[in-house]
Amino acid sequence: MAELIVAFDLPSGREALALAARLPGLRWAKIGPVLYTREGPAIVREFVARGLRVFLDLKWHDIPSIVAEAVAAAAEQGVAMATVHTLGGPAMLTAASGAAGNVAVVGVTILTSHDTAEVEHVLGRGVPDLGFEAERLARLAVEARLRGVVASGRELALLRAALGADLWIVVPGIREPGDSTADQRRTVTAADAVRLGATHLVVGRHLTGAGDPAGVYQRLVDSL
Ligand code: C5P
């Protein structure tokens, strides 16, 4: 069964812990740059102490030795999963997986907020097929022995077919009918993400912005 990860992109640790307490059955908490920059490692320890698996999503992209040390620091804090950018390249990815210990390091392929036009603008060349680019980057993650990749629902089926059953594929940009896409471009419903081969779904504003987050959480779990 796919795992449901709640993205605690909230302005304070107090609000994040209050929301977590309202979600019975919660297993995974994603801590990103907003919460981590405000609260630091203490918020990781708080979640770990509550028995939750922490996904530290800081999307490291730096020289190999620095990323390796950051991954090792995450392992010391009891982090269960952490992200690096596959665009950091093979040496950086290999350094990250070498330092992983018990941390499942996963590589971001192309951000779900990017569409083709934006990627073309960034790269300064035509990109006929975003799926091809995502697959190319995902192969770097596999070659560097990362545990998995982060990809949008749009590339999911392609990556699952190309890279085999073992790889974790973490899918953010989950939206249900009627939701605002906000800054996301390549969104997918939870049910479709599971059908197409996601192992982990990241749900943020669909849940954190809802009046009844516990109800939304339960409906998502039921739909998995
Ligand atoms: O609120 P929403 O569901 O759009 O949040 C998506 C979460 O997933 C955010 O925490 C964002 O940092 C993260 N994410 C993403 N796209 C990626 C990798 C991570 O949206 N490629």
Boltz pocket constraint, residues with backbone or C-beta under 6 A from the ligand:
constraints:
  - pocket:
      binder: B
      contacts: [[A, 7], [A, 9], [A, 30], [A, 32], [A, 57], [A, 108], [A, 109], [A, 110], [A, 111], [A, 112], [A, 113], [A, 150], [A, 151], [A, 172], [A, 173], [A, 174], [A, 181], [A, 184], [A, 202], [A, 203], [A, 204], [A, 205], [A, 206]]
      max_distance: 6.0
